[in-house]
């Protein structure tokens, strides 16, 4: 239990404790990161950003890449399949002040795979290494990290592609790798292979390894630390609807009872999240965006099904405020 206050480093970036908010496509925007930081998250990452989109002059605001002075340390995650384009995007992110540049070679979504991005790169180790080298050269002042999965195909028991990419990335100067214990083909089905995470940390004992997969609550995060020996844990779906996750982990690691928010505090945090989102996107888009968060927050409520339906039915800000008053009074 001695590591409860242990700091964690990615390159020269120091992080208060080793539980990180993962990049979550469609979720980890600036308002959500702000809420998580208020509740203890020490390090956050952006949603996955397409390299080419970062480099074009936008006709509309690029909400996905927005940050602010309080949103640090922050990793900007980029995805692409051309070393030169990924390098140009990394150079731009360096100028914008992102603390860490993260390369997504793990996304299992079919759209990314069809376009030979994300998890597709796990099937082409040399391309992954070429991209990593190009990005490190383009942004030498920022730590560069990689998001990987244990294999591309579920039947791959040797993990040859993973080991080639990991070795090549560390040889090129990567600061850390985040490893998801499932294959790309498996997507999110079946258990995450924590034994594989342990073997990665054993092989790269002197390198920074972040574990990912099946960290659905604070006790699971503790179990991953204890069973695998990874240096940090990346929280993805487990943090949706429960931004108190980080405080809960600290409680458990210190031997305290895990904090459970009251309905009054849940209402306060959801209202704060709602107001930030509406201010960020405008009312119409903000209300629409909060529906998916409302569904997640409902899981902690005594009547989750009724609350989910009420959140989804809300059409404007007044509807949303009425739902909060009715269910959290």
N, C-alpha and C positions, 0 to 999 in steps of 0.2 A: 504493500500500500504506500510505499515511500515516494512513488512517482506522481502523487496527486498534484504537486506544485512544480513538477519538473518542466523546465522550458524545453522547447523543441526547435530545431533549426532546419531550414531549407536553404542551403548555401549560407549566405550572410544574413538571412532573414530570421529573426528570432520570434518565436511564437509562444504564447503564455503557457499552454499545455497541449498535449498531443492528440486532440480530437478536433477534426477539421470538417467544415461544411463543404460537401462535394459539389461539383458542377451538376446542376439538375436542369435538364432541358425543359423549358416552359415554366420553371419555378424559381430558380435562384437569381431573380432580378434584384435591382438595387433595393426596393422596399422590403423584400423578404430578408435580404442580407442585413439591412438595418435593424429589423426586428430581432433577428438571431444574435446580432452583436450586442444589443441592449440586454439580452438574456444570457450573455456569457460566451458566445462563439468567438474564439480567438483568431480564426483564420477562415476566410471564405474564398470561393471561386465564382467566376461568372458562369453563365450558361455557355455552352459550346458555341463558338463564333466561327463562321465560315471565313477563311482567309480572304477570299476575293471580295466579299461584301465589305470588309473593313477598309479595303483599298480604294473603293469607288466613292465618288462624291454623292452622298445620299440625297434623295429627293424628300425623304421624310426623316424625322429624328431617329437615330440609331439607339433605341432604348437599351438594347441588349449589351452595349459596351459602356453604358453610363456608370460612373462611380462618383464619389465625393471625398472630401478631406477626411471624413471619419471612417471611410470604408477601406481601412488598411490594417494589417497587410492583406493584400488581395492578389489572387492569381487570375490571370486572363487565359482562358482556355481557347485554343484555336484548332481548327480541323481543316484538312486539305490533303492533296496528294501530289503537289509539285514542290520540290525543295525551294526553288527560287521564289515562288509566291508565298509559301509559308515563311520564308526568311524576311520578305518585305513586310508581311503582316507583323512579325515579331519585332522588327525594327520600329514600326509605328507604335506598337504597344509599349515598347521601351520609352519612346518619347512621351507617351501619354502618362507614364508614371506607374504602370503596373509593377508590383513588387516581384512577381514570379510569372514566368511564361510556361503554360502547360500545354502539351501536345496530346491530342486525343487520338489514340490508335486503338480504341476499345469500343466505341459506340456500335451496338448491334442492331440498330434500327435499319429496316430494309432500305429506306431511302438513301441512307448513307452508304450502305453496302453496294447498292446499284450504281452509285456514282463513284465507287472505288475510294471511299473515304472512311474515316473512323476505323471500325474493326476490320475492314478489308485490308488495312495495312499489316495486320498480323499475318496475312498470307504472303507478304512480300518483305522479308526482313531487311534486305539490302535497301529498299526504298525507305523504310523506317529509319535506318541508320543515316542515309543520305539527308533526309529531312532534318534529323536531329543535329547533324553536323552543320548544316546550312543555317539553322536557327541560332545555334550557339555562336557561330561566327558573326551573324548579323546583330546579335544582342549580347555582347560579351559581358555587359555589366549587370545582367539579370540572371538569376538562377533559372535553369530550364529543367522542367520535369516532364515525365511521360505517364500517361494512363494506358495500361496494358491489361489484357486478359490472358489467362494461362495458356490458351491455344486458340486457333481459329475453329478447327473441327473438334466436335465432342469426342471423337474416336482417337484423337491424337494423345497417346499416353507418354510419348517421349518429350513433348514440349520443346522440340528442337527450335522452332521459330522463336518462341519466347526467349529461350536462353541466348540465341544469337542477337536478338534485338537488345536485350538487357545488357549483355556484355558490350556490344557495340556502343550503346548509349553511354554507359559509364566510361568507356575508353575515350569517348568524344568529349566528356566533361559534364554530363548530365548530373544535376544535383540530387535527384531522387527519382524513384519510380513508384507509382501507385498501382497496385496489382489487384485486379478483381479475380476471385477464385473460380469463376465460371468461364466456359469457352464462349466465343462469339456466337457460334451456332446455337448454343443453349439459351442465349439471351438472358432471361431472368427466371427460367424454369429450373427446378432441381436445386439441391443444396450447393452453396459455395464451398469450394474445396479449401478448407483452412489448412489441411496438411500440406498442400502445395505452397501456401503462404509461408508456412514454417520452413519449408525446404528452400524457398527463395531467400529468406532472411539468413538461414544457415550458410548458404553459398555466398551471399554478399554481406557477410557479418559486419564489415566496416563501412557499408554504404547505408543510405537512408531509404528504408522500405516502408511504404504506407499500405495498410491492408484495406480491402474493400469487399463487400458482399455479405448479406445477411446480418448487417448491423441494424436491426430494427428497433432496438431499445438500448438503454444505458447498460443493463446487465449483459447484453450481448457484446457491447463494446469492451467491457471488462474481460469477458471470456476470450475475445479475440486477442487482446493483449497477452493474457496469461497462457493461451494455448499455442500462439504462433511466434511470439517474441518480436513482432513488428515494432517499428519505432513510433508509429502513429496510426490512427484509425480514421478513415474517411466515412462520414455519415451522409447517406443519401436519402432514400425513402424513409428511413427511421426518423428523420428530422421534420418531415412534412406533417403538419398538424401538431407538432410537439417541439416548438423552439426552445422549450425548457430542457431539452436533451442534455445540453452541455453542463448545466447546473446539476442535473441528476447524476451525470457521470462523476463529477467532482464529489458529490455527496457520497456515492458508493465507494469511490476510491479512498475517501477519507474515513470510511467506516461509519458514516452517518446514514440515517434513514433517507431513502430517495424522496426528493421533494415532489409533491403532487399539487398542482395549482388548483385553487378553489374556482368555483364557477365565476365569482366576481373577478378574479385575476384573469381567467380565460377571456371574459368579456372585455376587460381593459386592453389586453394584448391584441385581440382580434380587431377591436375598434381602432387601435393605433395602426395596425397593419392596413386596415381599410382606408383610413385617412391618408396614409402615406401613398398608397396605391392610386387613389383618386387624384391626389395632387400631382403624382408623377405622370399618369397617363391621361388625365381628364376623366370626367365622371362616366361617360359612356363606356370607354374601353376599360376603365378601372373597375367598374362594377362587373363587367364581363370577366375580367381577369381574376377577380376575387372569388368567383364561383368555385373554381377548382380548389382554391385554398380553403373555402368554407367547408367543402366536402371532407377535407382532411381534418380540419379542426373539429368537426362533428364527432369524430371517433372517440373523443374524450368526454362527450356529453352523455348524461343518463338516457336520453332518447335520441340516439344518433340518426336513425332512419328518418324520423320526422324533421329533424334539424337539417339534414342533407336536402330533403325535398324543399324546405323553406328557403334555404340559401339559393338553390338552383332556380326557384321561381322568382326571386328578386329581380326587378327590371331597372330600378334606379336606386339612388342613394337613400331615399326615404324608406323604400322597401327593406333595404339592408339594415338600417337602423332600427326599424320596427321588429325585424327578426331577432336582433340582439336583445332588445327590450323584452320581447315575449319569452325568449328561451333562457335568458340569463338574469332574470330579475331576482 
